Amino acid sequence: MQVAADACGDHVEFTFRDHGSALPGYAVAYEPGSTAKIEDASGRHLEIAGTDFIVVRLMNVMTAEISGEDVTPTYTGPRRIPGDETRFVREVVKTGDFEAMVTWVIGVEGKRPFNATAGGSRLVIDIG
């Protein structure tokens, strides 16, 4: 997971291990804070910086490999990533990891156009 900016806008990049197969399914859309800032499964309200929220749902993906009793994390990064060096992104927060769906919320300042591009082992959300 990487958050960066350039002259054209901000970029949130999800990188997946390449197993020679297609990327996981995904859906990316703005949602109101009343639904975006709710943790999957628990229903707990989360604080997320920003005034508008882009929700990224990754389907058929997990952040750990499970083999019998053994659980090995495949994502060991932070649950919260600040948008310190970005123009629009204020914070990116993992809000769910439940039943083969991982959810991240991108908190932005003001509703901005975005584009999701998938290729290779990456999903990139361009915001600007």
PAZAPA-4460 file (N, C-alpha, C; in steps of 0.05 Angstrom, whole numbers, plus 32768, in hexadecimal, padded with zeros to 4 digits):
% residues 128
    n_x    n_y    n_z   ca_x   ca_y   ca_z    c_x    c_y    c_z   seq   type   mol
   8011   7FE9   8000   8000   8000   8000   8012   8018   8000     1      M     A
   800C   802B   7FEE   801C   8043   7FEC   800A   805B   7FE6     2      Q     A
   800F   8071   7FF2   8001   808A   7FED   8015   809F   7FE4     3      V     A
   8010   80AC   7FCD   8023   80BF   7FC2   8015   80D4   7FB3     4      A     A
   8024   80E9   7FAB   8019   80FF   7F9B   802C   8107   7F86     5      A     A
   8022   8113   7F70   8032   811F   7F5C   8023   8138   7F52     6      D     A
   802D   8144   7F3D   8021   815D   7F33   8004   815A   7F2A     7      A     A
   7FFC   8141   7F23   7FE1   813C   7F18   7FCD   8135   7F2E     8      C     A
   7FD6   812B   7F45   7FC3   8124   7F5A   7FCF   8110   7F6D     9      G     A
   7FBE   8103   7F7C   7FC7   80EF   7F90   7FC2   80D3   7F86    10      D     A
   7FD1   80C0   7F91   7FCF   80A4   7F88   7FD0   8092   7FA1    11      H     A
   7FBE   8080   7FA1   7FBE   806B   7FB6   7FC1   8050   7FA7    12      V     A
   7FD6   8042   7FAE   7FDD   802A   7F9F   7FDC   8011   7FB1    13      E     A
   7FCE   7FFD   7FA8   7FCD   7FE3   7FB5   7FDD   7FD0   7FA4    14      F     A
   7FF0   7FC2   7FB0   8000   7FAF   7FA2   7FFB   7F93   7FAD    15      T     A
   7FF6   7F80   7F9B   7FF0   7F65   7FA3   8006   7F52   7F9B    16      F     A
   800A   7F3D   7FA9   801D   7F29   7FA1   8014   7F1D   7F87    17      R     A
   8026   7F19   7F75   8020   7F0D   7F5B   8021   7EEF   7F5C    18      D     A
   800A   7EE3   7F59   8009   7EC6   7F59   8002   7EBC   7F3D    19      H     A
   8006   7ECD   7F29   8000   7EC6   7F0D   7FE3   7EC6   7F07    20      G     A
   7FD2   7ED1   7F18   7FB6   7ED3   7F13   7FAD   7EF0   7F13    21      S     A
   7F94   7EF4   7F0D   7F89   7F0F   7F0B   7F88   7F1C   7F27    22      A     A
   7F87   7F37   7F27   7F83   7F46   7F40   7F69   7F3D   7F4D    23      L     A
   7F67   7F42   7F67   7F4D   7F3D   7F74   7F38   7F50   7F69    24      P     A
   7F1F   7F49   7F6C   7F0A   7F5B   7F64   7F0B   7F74   7F75    25      G     A
   7F00   7F8A   7F6B   7F01   7FA3   7F7A   7EE9   7FB5   7F72    26      Y     A
   7EE1   7FC6   7F85   7ECD   7FDA   7F80   7ED7   7FF3   7F8E    27      A     A
   7ED5   800A   7F80   7EDF   8023   7F8B   7EC9   8038   7F86    28      V     A
   7EC0   8045   7F9C   7EAB   8059   7F9A   7EAA   806B   7FB2    29      A     A
   7EA0   8084   7FAD   7E9C   8096   7FC4   7E84   808B   7FD4    30      Y     A
   7E86   808D   7FEE   7E70   8086   8000   7E6E   809C   8015    31      E     A
   7E56   80A0   8020   7E54   80B4   8035   7E63   80AA   804E    32      P     A
   7E6B   80BD   805F   7E79   80B6   8077   7E6A   80A3   8089    33      G     A
   7E4F   80A4   8088   7E3E   8093   8099   7E42   8076   8093    34      S     A
   7E4A   806F   807B   7E4F   8052   8075   7E6D   804D   8071    35      T     A
   7E7C   8061   8067   7E99   805D   8062   7EA9   805A   807B    36      A     A
   7EA1   8067   8091   7EB0   8068   80A9   7EA7   8053   80BD    37      K     A
   7E9C   803C   80B3   7E93   8026   80C4   7EA5   800E   80BF    38      I     A
   7EB0   8002   80D4   7EC2   7FEB   80D2   7EB1   7FD3   80CA    39      E     A
   7EBB   7FC4   80B5   7EAD   7FAC   80AD   7EAB   7F98   80C4    40      D     A
   7E96   7F8A   80C4   7E90   7F74   80D7   7E88   7F7F   80F3    41      A     A
   7E99   7F91   80FF   7E93   7F9A   811A   7E7E   7FB0   811B    42      S     A
   7E7C   7FC0   8105   7E6A   7FD7   8105   7E74   7FEF   8114    43      G     A
   7E8C   7FED   811E   7E98   8003   812E   7E9D   801C   811D    44      R     A
   7E97   8034   8127   7E9C   804D   8119   7EB9   8053   811B    45      H     A
   7EC5   805B   8105   7EE2   8063   8104   7EE5   8080   80FC    46      L     A
   7EF7   808D   8108   7EFE   80A9   80FF   7F11   80A7   80E8    47      E     A
   7F0B   80B5   80D2   7F1C   80B5   80BA   7F1E   80D2   80B2    48      I     A
   7F36   80DC   80AE   7F3A   80F8   80A6   7F2F   80FC   8089    49      A     A
   7F24   8114   8084   7F19   811B   806A   7EFC   8122   806C    50      G     A
   7EF2   812E   8056   7ED6   8136   8055   7EC6   8123   8043    51      T     A
   7ED4   8115   8031   7EC7   8102   801F   7ED7   80E8   801F    52      D     A
   7ECA   80D2   8017   7ED6   80B8   801C   7ED3   80A5   8004    53      F     A
   7EEA   809C   7FF9   7EEB   8089   7FE4   7EEF   806E   7FF1    54      I     A
   7EDC   805B   7FEC   7EDE   8041   7FF8   7EE8   802D   7FE3    55      V     A
   7EFD   801F   7FEA   7F0A   800B   7FD8   7F04   7FF0   7FE5    56      V     A
   7EF5   7FDF   7FD7   7EEF   7FC4   7FE0   7EFE   7FB0   7FCE    57      R     A
   7F0F   7FA0   7FDA   7F1F   7F8C   7FCD   7F12   7F71   7FD3    58      L     A
   7F09   7F63   7FBE   7EFB   7F4A   7FC2   7F0C   7F31   7FBB    59      M     A
   7F06   7F1C   7FCA   7F15   7F03   7FC8   7F33   7F07   7FCE    60      N     A
   7F37   7F16   7FE4   7F53   7F1B   7FED   7F53   7F1A   800B    61      V     A
   7F6A   7F13   8016   7F6D   7F13   8033   7F89   7F1F   803A    62      M     A
   7F8C   7F28   8052   7FA6   7F33   805A   7FB6   7F1F   806A    63      T     A
   7FAF   7F06   8068   7FBE   7EF0   8075   7FB9   7ED6   8066    64      A     A
   7FCD   7EC5   8067   7FC9   7EAA   805C   7FC3   7E98   8073    65      E     A
   7FAF   7E87   806F   7FA7   7E74   8085   7FAB   7E58   807B    66      I     A
   7FBA   7E49   808B   7FC0   7E2D   8085   7FBC   7E1D   809E    67      S     A
   7FA5   7E11   80A0   7F9E   7E02   80B9   7F9D   7E16   80D0    68      G     A
   7FAE   7E12   80E4   7FAF   7E23   80FC   7FC2   7E3B   80F8    69      E     A
   7FD2   7E3A   80E2   7FE6   7E4F   80DE   7FDA   7E67   80CF    70      D     A
   7FDF   7E7F   80D9   7FD6   7E97   80CC   7FEF   7EA8   80C8    71      V     A
   7FF5   7EAF   80AE   800C   7EBF   80A7   8003   7ED8   809A    72      T     A
   8008   7EEF   80A7   7FFF   7F09   809B   800D   7F0D   8080    73      P     A
   7FFE   7F17   806C   8009   7F1F   8052   800A   7F3D   804F    74      T     A
   7FFB   7F4B   8060   7FFD   7F68   8061   8005   7F6F   807E    75      Y     A
   801B   7F7C   8081   8025   7F83   809C   8028   7FA1   80A0    76      T     A
   801D   7FB0   808D   801F   7FCD   808E   800B   7FD9   80A2    77      G     A
   800A   7FF3   80A3   7FF8   8001   80B6   7FDB   8000   80AD    78      P     A
   7FC9   8002   80C0   7FAC   8004   80BA   7FA4   8021   80B1    79      R     A
   7FB4   8034   80BA   7FB0   8050   80B3   7FC9   805C   80A6    80      R     A
   7FC4   8069   8090   7FDA   8076   8081   7FD3   8093   807D    81      I     A
   7FE2   80A5   8089   7FDC   80C2   8086   7FE3   80CB   806A    82      P     A
   7FD5   80DF   8061   7FDA   80EC   8047   7FEC   8104   804A    83      G     A
   8002   8101   8058   8014   8117   805F   801F   8126   8047    84      D     A
   8025   8118   8031   8032   8125   801A   801F   8127   8003    85      E     A
   8005   8127   8008   7FF1   8127   7FF2   7FE1   8141   7FF2    86      T     A
   7FD4   8146   7FDB   7FC3   815E   7FD9   7FA6   815A   7FE2    87      R     A
   7F9B   8143   7FDC   7F7F   813E   7FE2   7F7A   8128   7FF7    88      F     A
   7F8B   8113   7FF6   7F88   80FD   8009   7F90   8105   8025    89      V     A
   7F7F   8101   8038   7F85   8108   8054   7F8D   80EF   8063    90      R     A
   7F81   80D8   805D   7F88   80C0   806B   7F7C   80A8   805C    91      E     A
   7F8A   8091   805E   7F80   8078   8053   7F7F   8064   806A    92      V     A
   7F67   8058   806E   7F63   8047   8086   7F57   802C   807D    93      V     A
   7F63   8017   8087   7F57   7FFC   8083   7F40   7FF9   8096    94      K     A
   7F28   7FF6   808B   7F10   7FF4   809B   7F04   7FD8   809C    95      T     A
   7F10   7FC5   808D   7F05   7FAA   808E   7F18   7F96   8083    96      G     A
   7F15   7F7E   808E   7F24   7F66   8085   7F13   7F4E   808F    97      D     A
   7EFE   7F48   807F   7EEA   7F35   8089   7EDF   7F25   8071    98      F     A
   7EDF   7F0B   8074   7ED4   7EF9   8060   7EDE   7EFE   8044    99      E     A
   7EF8   7EFF   8041   7F05   7F02   8027   7EFF   7F1D   8019   100      A     A
   7EF9   7F31   8029   7EF6   7F4C   801F   7F06   7F5F   8031   101      M     A
   7F18   7F6F   8024   7F27   7F83   8033   7F1E   7F9E   8029   102      V     A
   7F18   7FB0   803C   7F0D   7FCA   8036   7F20   7FE0   8041   103      T     A
   7F26   7FF3   802F   7F35   800B   8036   7F25   8023   8030   104      W     A
   7F27   8038   8040   7F1A   8051   803B   7F2E   8067   8037   105      V     A
   7F2B   8076   8021   7F3D   808C   801B   7F2E   80A6   8023   106      I     A
   7F37   80B3   8038   7F2A   80CC   8040   7F37   80E3   8030   107      G     A
   7F27   80F2   8022   7F31   8108   8011   7F25   8122   801A   108      V     A
   7F32   8138   8014   7F28   8153   801A   7F1A   815D   8001   109      E     A
   7EFF   815C   8002   7EEF   8164   7FEB   7EEC   814D   7FD7   110      G     A
   7ED5   814B   7FCC   7ED0   8135   7FB9   7EDF   813B   7F9F   111      K     A
   7EF2   812A   7F98   7F03   812C   7F81   7EFD   8116   7F6E   112      R     A
   7F01   811A   7F54   7EFE   8104   7F41   7F15   80F0   7F46   113      P     A
   7F0F   80D6   7F41   7F23   80C1   7F44   7F20   80AD   7F2E   114      F     A
   7F35   809D   7F2A   7F36   8088   7F16   7F44   8070   7F23   115      N     A
   7F39   8059   7F20   7F45   8040   7F29   7F50   8031   7F11   116      A     A
   7F6A   802A   7F12   7F77   801C   7EFD   7F84   8003   7F08   117      T     A
   7F7E   7FEC   7EFC   7F8A   7FD2   7F05   7F9C   7FC8   7EEF   118      A     A
   7FB2   7FBD   7EF6   7FC4   7FB1   7EE3   7FDC   7FA4   7EF1   119      G     A
   7FE5   7F8D   7EE6   7FFA   7F7F   7EF3   7FF2   7F76   7F0E   120      G     A
   8001   7F7E   7F22   7FFA   7F76   7F3E   7FF2   7F8F   7F4E   121      S     A
   7FE8   7FA4   7F40   7FE1   7FBD   7F4E   7FC5   7FC7   7F48   122      R     A
   7FBA   7FD4   7F5B   7FA1   7FE4   7F58   7FA8   8000   7F61   123      L     A
   7FA6   8014   7F4F   7FAD   802F   7F55   7F94   8041   7F54   124      V     A
   7F8F   8050   7F69   7F7A   8064   7F6A   7F87   807F   7F66   125      I     A
   7F81   808C   7F50   7F8B   80A7   7F4A   7F76   80BB   7F52   126      D     A
   7F7D   80CE   7F62   7F69   80E2   7F6C   7F73   80FE   7F65   127      I     A
   7F62   810D   7F58   7F6B   8127   7F51   7F57   8137   7F44   128      G     A
***
